[in-house]
Amino acid sequence: VAVTMSEEGVINCTISHEIHQYVFSCVYILILLIGVPSNLYALYHAAVQLRQKNELGVYLMNLTVSDLLYLSLPLWLQYIFQGDDWRHREWLCQLCGFLLYENIYISIGFLCCVSLDRYLAVVHPLKFTPLRSMSAAWLISCAIWLKEMAVGIVFFRHKELSRTRRNRSVCFEHYPMQPWEYPINYYRFVIGFIFPLIILTISYLCVLRAVGRSAGTQPDQKVRIRQLVSSTILIFLICFSPYHLILLIRTLLERDCAFIAGIFNYYHLSLLLTSLNCLADPALYCFVSESAGRGLHR
């Protein structure tokens, strides 16, 4: 469907989108071929955890469902193969952007839940037991989904299609950045990145210290616990740190076309990294077992 644009939606900067054709298409195809089947398989393991009444399974299942939101990627692939020219209706562009950011921030939320759950299980095994119940896990999960979906509604309130000088409809890209994006980006950086980073770091250090001090826990149990908390923070740092740092730089400094042209490829590569969490998250199931699901024996 051809898209008509208003004059305010015209992009005045000329930017090469070649990185999409050569890099993004390959990675997105890889995510579809590997990420979707592996996450469906992970969903089965999450169901096993749920049957065992393991609250960790609730968070891992929600993390997997969040990753499966990337089933919207075929539309992005078509967009890329058509030379970054969106040929669908604007609401589909808005929906794809909504799903993209839901995946990022819901994934971050449940990575924090996994880390905090292990913190409570390992550092305070006899305390806060109501917080580690199945009902609490479901309530927390619902709160995360509702909170992120409420924030994501902003994508349906603003124009997400822009017209380039070559008369192509670009989805979800504004150059230069629009004024309404500044407060949203600062919110993403502080609440969506810095706050979770603090939670993950403190949980990680406390769990490692508790594991090191434990004399009654089997070595293989210690290894699994370390691997789970280490993998959680590693996924967060690799997949989400570059994007949020470059997003902050763009928000603070982006004012002209020269700056945009210089940072465009770095920004999009960092956005591409966020999609790799779909491949990394299923690996967390390798470290979830009966031994990892219990507190340390002191």
C-alpha positions as CSV (number, residue, x, y, z in Angstrom):
1,V,0.0,0.0,0.0
2,A,1.4,3.4,-0.9
3,V,1.9,5.7,2.0
4,T,1.1,9.4,1.8
5,M,3.2,11.8,3.9
6,S,2.6,15.2,5.3
7,E,5.3,17.8,4.8
8,E,6.3,17.6,8.5
9,G,7.3,14.0,8.0
10,V,10.1,14.8,5.4
11,I,13.7,13.8,6.3
12,N,16.1,16.6,5.2
13,C,19.3,14.6,5.8
14,T,20.7,12.3,3.1
15,I,21.9,9.1,4.8
16,S,23.1,5.8,3.3
17,H,21.1,2.8,4.4
18,E,23.5,0.2,2.9
19,I,24.2,-1.3,6.4
20,H,20.6,-2.6,6.4
21,Q,20.9,-4.4,3.1
22,Y,24.3,-6.1,3.9
23,V,24.2,-6.7,7.7
24,F,20.7,-6.5,9.0
25,S,19.2,-8.9,6.5
26,C,21.7,-11.6,7.4
27,V,21.3,-11.2,11.1
28,Y,17.5,-11.0,11.0
29,I,17.3,-14.2,8.9
30,L,19.6,-15.9,11.5
31,I,17.3,-14.8,14.3
32,L,14.3,-16.2,12.5
33,L,16.0,-19.5,11.6
34,I,17.7,-20.1,15.0
35,G,15.9,-17.8,17.5
36,V,12.3,-18.7,16.9
37,P,12.8,-22.5,17.1
38,S,15.1,-22.2,20.1
39,N,12.6,-20.0,21.9
40,L,9.8,-22.4,21.1
41,Y,11.9,-25.2,22.6
42,A,12.7,-22.9,25.6
43,L,9.0,-22.4,26.0
44,Y,8.6,-26.2,26.5
45,H,11.3,-26.2,29.2
46,A,9.5,-23.2,30.9
47,A,6.4,-25.3,31.0
48,V,8.4,-28.1,32.7
49,Q,9.6,-25.6,35.3
50,L,6.0,-24.4,35.9
51,R,4.8,-28.0,36.5
52,Q,7.5,-28.3,39.1
53,K,6.1,-25.2,40.8
54,N,9.4,-23.3,40.3
55,E,8.8,-19.6,40.3
56,L,11.9,-19.1,38.1
57,G,10.0,-20.8,35.3
58,V,7.4,-18.0,35.4
59,Y,10.0,-15.4,34.6
60,L,11.8,-17.5,32.0
61,M,8.6,-18.3,30.3
62,N,7.7,-14.6,30.1
63,L,11.2,-13.8,28.8
64,T,10.7,-16.4,26.1
65,V,7.3,-15.0,25.1
66,S,8.9,-11.6,24.9
67,D,11.5,-12.9,22.5
68,L,8.8,-14.5,20.4
69,L,7.5,-11.0,19.8
70,Y,10.2,-10.9,17.2
71,L,7.9,-12.9,15.0
72,S,7.1,-9.4,13.6
73,L,10.6,-9.5,11.9
74,P,9.4,-10.8,8.5
75,L,7.9,-7.3,7.9
76,W,11.2,-5.8,8.8
77,L,13.0,-8.1,6.4
78,Q,10.6,-7.1,3.6
79,Y,11.3,-3.5,4.5
80,I,15.0,-4.0,4.3
81,F,14.9,-6.0,1.0
82,Q,12.9,-3.2,-0.5
83,G,15.6,-0.7,0.2
84,D,14.2,0.7,3.4
85,D,10.9,1.7,1.8
86,W,7.9,0.9,4.0
87,R,5.0,-0.1,1.7
88,H,2.4,-1.0,4.3
89,R,0.1,1.1,6.3
90,E,1.5,3.4,9.1
91,W,-0.2,1.4,11.9
92,L,1.8,-1.6,10.9
93,C,5.0,0.4,11.1
94,Q,3.9,1.6,14.6
95,L,3.1,-1.9,15.6
96,C,6.5,-3.2,14.5
97,G,8.2,-0.4,16.5
98,F,6.0,-1.2,19.5
99,L,7.0,-4.9,19.4
100,L,10.7,-4.0,18.9
101,Y,10.8,-1.9,22.1
102,E,8.5,-4.2,24.0
103,N,11.0,-7.0,23.4
104,I,13.9,-4.8,24.6
105,Y,12.4,-3.6,27.9
106,I,10.3,-6.6,28.8
107,S,13.4,-8.7,28.3
108,I,15.4,-6.4,30.6
109,G,12.6,-6.5,33.2
110,F,12.6,-10.3,33.3
111,L,16.4,-10.6,33.3
112,C,16.2,-8.5,36.5
113,C,13.5,-10.8,37.9
114,V,15.7,-13.9,37.2
115,S,18.6,-12.2,38.9
116,L,16.6,-11.0,41.9
117,D,15.0,-14.4,42.3
118,R,18.4,-16.0,42.5
119,Y,19.6,-13.4,44.9
120,L,16.7,-14.1,47.3
121,A,17.1,-17.9,46.9
122,V,20.9,-17.8,47.5
123,V,21.5,-14.9,49.9
124,H,18.1,-15.0,51.8
125,P,16.8,-18.6,51.4
126,L,14.6,-18.5,54.5
127,K,13.4,-14.9,54.1
128,F,11.0,-13.2,51.7
129,T,9.4,-16.6,50.8
130,P,6.1,-14.9,49.8
131,L,8.1,-13.0,47.1
132,R,9.3,-16.3,45.7
133,S,5.9,-17.9,45.4
134,M,4.2,-18.7,42.1
135,S,1.4,-16.2,42.7
136,A,3.9,-13.4,43.4
137,A,5.9,-14.3,40.3
138,W,2.7,-14.1,38.1
139,L,1.7,-10.8,39.7
140,I,5.2,-9.3,39.1
141,S,5.1,-10.6,35.5
142,C,1.7,-9.0,34.9
143,A,3.0,-5.7,36.3
144,I,6.0,-5.7,34.0
145,W,3.9,-6.4,30.9
146,L,1.3,-3.7,31.8
147,K,3.9,-1.1,32.7
148,E,5.9,-1.6,29.5
149,M,2.8,-1.8,27.3
150,A,1.5,1.5,28.8
151,V,4.9,3.2,28.0
152,G,4.9,1.7,24.5
153,I,1.5,3.2,23.6
154,V,3.5,6.4,22.8
155,F,4.4,4.9,19.4
156,F,0.8,5.0,18.4
157,R,0.4,8.7,19.3
158,H,3.1,10.0,17.0
159,K,3.9,9.8,13.3
160,E,6.4,7.0,12.7
161,L,6.7,7.2,8.9
162,S,9.0,9.8,7.3
163,R,9.6,10.6,3.6
164,T,13.2,10.7,2.3
165,R,14.4,13.0,-0.5
166,R,14.4,9.9,-2.7
167,N,10.6,9.6,-2.0
168,R,10.9,6.5,0.1
169,S,8.9,5.9,3.3
170,V,11.2,5.3,6.2
171,C,9.7,3.5,9.2
172,F,10.6,4.4,12.7
173,E,13.4,6.8,12.0
174,H,13.4,10.5,12.5
175,Y,16.4,12.6,11.4
176,P,17.0,14.8,13.2
177,M,15.4,13.5,16.4
178,Q,12.0,15.0,17.2
179,P,11.4,17.1,20.4
180,W,8.9,14.6,21.8
181,E,11.6,11.9,21.7
182,Y,14.0,13.6,24.2
183,P,12.1,12.8,27.5
184,I,11.2,9.3,26.3
185,N,14.9,8.6,25.6
186,Y,16.0,9.9,29.0
187,Y,13.4,7.7,30.6
188,R,14.6,4.7,28.6
189,F,18.2,5.4,29.6
190,V,17.6,5.9,33.4
191,I,14.6,3.6,34.1
192,G,15.2,1.1,31.3
193,F,19.0,0.8,31.5
194,I,20.7,2.4,34.6
195,F,18.2,1.2,37.1
196,P,18.3,-2.5,35.9
197,L,22.1,-2.3,35.6
198,I,22.2,-1.4,39.3
199,I,19.9,-4.3,40.2
200,L,21.8,-6.8,38.2
201,T,25.2,-5.7,39.4
202,I,24.2,-5.8,43.1
203,S,22.5,-9.1,42.8
204,Y,25.4,-10.6,40.8
205,L,28.0,-9.5,43.4
206,C,25.9,-10.6,46.4
207,V,25.2,-14.0,44.9
208,L,28.9,-14.6,44.0
209,R,29.9,-13.7,47.6
210,A,27.3,-16.0,49.1
211,V,28.3,-18.8,46.9
212,G,32.0,-18.4,47.7
213,R,31.2,-18.4,51.5
214,S,29.0,-21.5,51.4
215,A,30.6,-24.6,52.7
216,G,27.7,-27.1,52.3
217,T,26.9,-26.6,48.7
218,Q,28.1,-29.1,46.1
219,P,30.7,-27.7,43.6
220,D,28.4,-28.4,40.6
221,Q,25.6,-26.5,42.3
222,K,27.9,-23.5,42.8
223,V,29.0,-23.7,39.1
224,R,25.3,-23.6,37.9
225,I,24.4,-20.7,40.2
226,R,27.4,-18.7,39.1
227,Q,26.7,-19.5,35.4
228,L,23.1,-18.4,35.7
229,V,23.8,-15.0,37.3
230,S,26.8,-14.4,35.2
231,S,24.9,-15.2,32.0
232,T,22.1,-12.9,33.0
233,I,24.3,-9.8,33.4
234,L,26.4,-10.7,30.4
235,I,23.3,-10.8,28.1
236,F,22.3,-7.5,29.5
237,L,25.7,-5.8,29.0
238,I,26.3,-7.2,25.5
239,C,22.9,-6.8,24.0
240,F,21.6,-3.6,25.7
241,S,24.5,-1.4,26.8
242,P,25.8,-0.2,23.4
243,Y,22.3,0.8,22.3
244,H,21.5,2.8,25.4
245,L,24.8,4.6,25.5
246,I,24.6,5.6,21.8
247,L,20.9,6.6,22.3
248,L,22.0,8.9,25.1
249,I,24.7,10.4,22.9
250,R,22.2,11.0,20.1
251,T,19.7,12.6,22.5
252,L,22.4,14.9,23.9
253,L,24.3,15.9,20.7
254,E,22.2,15.2,17.6
255,R,21.4,18.5,16.0
256,D,22.6,18.4,12.4
257,C,23.0,16.1,9.4
258,A,26.8,15.7,9.7
259,F,26.4,14.3,13.2
260,I,23.6,12.0,12.1
261,A,25.7,10.7,9.2
262,G,28.6,10.0,11.5
263,I,26.7,8.0,14.1
264,F,24.0,6.3,11.9
265,N,25.9,3.0,11.4
266,Y,27.0,2.8,15.0
267,Y,23.4,3.4,16.2
268,H,21.9,0.8,14.0
269,L,24.6,-1.8,14.8
270,S,23.8,-1.2,18.5
271,L,20.1,-1.7,17.8
272,L,21.0,-4.9,16.0
273,L,22.8,-6.1,19.1
274,T,19.5,-5.8,21.1
275,S,17.9,-8.4,18.8
276,L,20.7,-11.0,19.7
277,N,19.1,-11.4,23.1
278,C,16.6,-13.6,21.3
279,L,19.4,-16.1,20.6
280,A,21.1,-15.7,24.0
281,D,18.1,-15.9,26.4
282,P,17.3,-19.7,25.7
283,A,20.8,-20.4,26.9
284,L,19.7,-19.5,30.5
285,Y,17.8,-22.8,30.6
286,C,21.1,-24.7,30.5
287,F,21.8,-23.4,34.0
288,V,18.3,-24.0,35.5
289,S,18.1,-27.2,37.4
290,E,16.9,-28.5,40.8
291,S,20.3,-27.6,42.2
292,A,20.2,-24.1,40.9
293,G,16.6,-23.6,42.0
294,R,17.3,-24.0,45.7
295,G,19.0,-21.9,48.2
296,L,22.6,-22.6,49.4
297,H,23.1,-25.0,52.2
298,R,25.0,-23.2,54.9
